[in-house]
Amino acid sequence: MKHILLTALLLAVPCAHAGERVLTDNAGRTVTLPETPRRIVVTHDPLLGVPILDIGGRLVGSFGRTDAGTAQSAVDFIDSVLGPEAVPERPRGVGPAGQMDFEKLRALEPDLIIGSEYNAGIVAQLAQIAPTYLQNTGTGRVHGFGTQERLASVLGLEDAYAARLAAYRARVGETRAALPVPPEGKSYLVVIAHDELRLVGEMSGMIQALEDLGYTRAEVAGLGEGNGLGSNFAVPLSAEVFLRLDPDVLVLMNSYTGSDRDEASIRAKLGRIAPGWERFLRPAKEGRVIFADSAKVSTPSIASAEHGLVAVRDWAGR
């Protein structure tokens, strides 16, 4: 009887064969994947692809790219965050923007597909092509480097991640020492200007850099019911509320959907959305504004956080 029970239990538990691992993804699914995946495809370029490439991983495919591997969007986040020479062999595209091409995906012969929680509706189709692991990417589900740390574990890149993190922490210390005022007890907010203003939530390298330096998020009144910081990358912010913001440090960025993201472009965009902002906004009047390139600092990667530290250092040196 004991032998029968033991056999039944063993059959009920998924077992990995040699060269395989069994993991539970963020959707609670059991996934059997190769011990060392070599042909990885991701379904989101900045949120999944960049964090993997940043720690030395390799991709054969990524949603949001063309057949030749060039970005379909206005910004190539690999170029912006990691540098044009960092990834000479670009991942191939798996469909036009907004539509997964399963035949192109299958043709890449992936041995692992990494998707986000937003791919739950097509995970059954993806899993028919290759083992599919769903990793949370959204604000409220993961914070800071949480996505990158978990992906390092999934791909066996823990040592590479630890080395990147150690180098980053050293730069945090150097940046903190260069600040004109110690950041402990000081507050921050990050605002990005699209066609409207948005208050950035918890998911970006810029946010991680500020919090690692010692700043804490300022409270914001008047966002409106349901517009907390727990569900999206950023939430709408009215011009009236924007002009009342008064954190110790305010980071301003222009949309990453365009090519104009320097300080002059950010000032011009804000002038159209909130006329007179430089005269009314206290952080602007008192020199407490940091201008950052959204395409560099918006991914959940150590590399984006390092760009955030550079923006802070540039401000501190003025």
C-alpha positions, -999 to 999 in steps of 0.1 A, spaced: 0 0 0 28 24 9 45 17 -24 13 24 -43 8 57 -25 44 68 -31 40 60 -68 8 80 -70 24 110 -53 54 109 -77 31 108 -107 11 138 -94 42 161 -92 58 174 -124 93 161 -128 121 176 -148 143 154 -170 180 159 -173 187 194 -187 153 207 -176 139 227 -147 103 231 -134 94 266 -123 62 283 -113 56 316 -131 39 347 -119 6 335 -132 9 304 -110 15 281 -140 40 252 -138 65 256 -166 91 230 -177 120 248 -194 155 240 -206 182 243 -180 201 267 -203 177 283 -228 195 294 -260 167 306 -282 147 330 -261 118 352 -274 102 380 -254 68 396 -259 79 430 -247 111 448 -258 117 474 -230 101 456 -201 115 421 -207 141 423 -234 163 451 -221 165 436 -186 177 403 -200 202 418 -224 215 441 -196 228 410 -177 243 393 -207 213 372 -219 207 367 -256 174 369 -275 165 355 -309 132 373 -311 111 401 -296 77 416 -301 79 452 -314 107 446 -339 108 441 -377 120 410 -395 155 426 -397 155 434 -360 150 471 -361 125 487 -336 90 494 -349 85 522 -324 100 557 -325 126 547 -299 149 516 -300 152 509 -262 182 486 -268 201 515 -284 189 541 -259 194 521 -227 223 498 -235 240 516 -264 241 508 -302 271 486 -299 260 466 -269 238 441 -288 252 437 -324 228 408 -332 193 422 -327 163 400 -319 140 394 -349 104 406 -349 74 383 -342 47 405 -357 35 440 -364 27 463 -335 -4 451 -317 -6 417 -333 14 386 -326 24 366 -357 25 330 -344 40 317 -377 70 341 -374 73 331 -338 73 294 -346 99 300 -374 124 313 -349 123 279 -332 124 293 -296 132 270 -267 117 295 -243 91 323 -246 90 349 -219 57 369 -217 42 393 -193 9 391 -173 -7 409 -202 -2 379 -224 -24 356 -203 -50 356 -230 -27 340 -256 -5 319 -233 -21 287 -245 -12 295 -281 23 305 -271 29 274 -251 21 252 -281 52 267 -298 76 266 -268 76 266 -230 62 299 -220 70 317 -187 48 347 -177 67 374 -157 49 403 -140 60 437 -153 33 462 -141 34 487 -112 18 472 -82 29 437 -91 66 442 -92 89 470 -81 122 484 -93 146 456 -104 121 429 -94 115 418 -130 152 417 -138 161 398 -107 135 372 -113 145 368 -150 181 363 -139 169 334 -118 148 319 -146 177 321 -170 206 311 -147 221 345 -148 222 352 -111 260 358 -110 258 383 -139 230 401 -121 248 402 -88 279 417 -105 258 444 -123 240 452 -90 273 456 -71 287 480 -97 255 499 -97 255 502 -59 290 517 -60 277 543 -84 248 551 -61 273 558 -33 293 581 -55 262 600 -66 249 604 -31 282 619 -20 279 644 -48 245 657 -39 243 693 -25 218 682 2 217 648 18 186 629 4 175 613 36 141 626 45 137 643 12 109 636 -13 107 631 -51 82 629 -79 86 620 -116 64 635 -143 63 625 -180 47 647 -207 28 629 -234 -2 648 -249 -11 651 -213 9 651 -181 14 618 -162 28 610 -128 51 580 -131 45 551 -107 69 525 -93 82 509 -125 112 526 -140 150 528 -135 146 565 -127 123 557 -97 147 530 -85 177 553 -87 160 580 -67 148 556 -40 182 539 -38 198 574 -32 174 578 -2 146 599 -16 110 589 -8 79 595 -29 59 626 -21 22 624 -14 0 639 -42 -35 651 -35 -61 656 -63 -53 627 -86 -89 616 -85 -106 584 -75 -90 553 -90 -58 571 -101 -34 558 -75 1 547 -84 -5 509 -82 -17 498 -116 1 515 -145 34 529 -155 20 564 -151 -14 580 -142 -30 612 -156 -21 644 -139 -40 676 -145 -21 709 -152 -37 724 -121 -24 696 -98 10 697 -116 15 734 -108 9 726 -71 35 699 -69 63 706 -44 86 677 -38 122 683 -28 132 669 -62 110 669 -93 121 649 -124 106 660 -157 107 639 -189 92 641 -224 74 612 -240 95 583 -252 73 580 -283 91 609 -299 127 618 -308 128 652 -289 136 644 -253 162 669 -243 157 697 -217 147 723 -243 120 699 -257 107 691 -222 104 728 -213 86 735 -246 61 706 -242 53 717 -206 49 753 -218 21 741 -241 4 719 -215 8 741 -184 16 777 -196 37 796 -171 48 765 -153 84 778 -148 70 809 -129 44 791 -108 60 757 -100 81 760 -68 107 733 -77 113 751 -110 118 785 -93 141 770 -67 163 749 -89 150 715 -77 141 701 -112 160 673 -129 155 668 -166 159 632 -178 156 613 -211 126 590 -207 139 565 -233 170 559 -212 155 558 -177 121 541 -181 129 503 -183 131 482 -152 168 475 -155 200 484 -138 211 501 -169 182 525 -168 188 532 -132 224 541 -140 211 566 -166 190 580 -138 220 585 -116 237 603 -144 207 627 -147 209 633 -109 247 639 -111 242 664 -139 217 683 -119 239 682 -87 268 696 -107 249 727 -119 
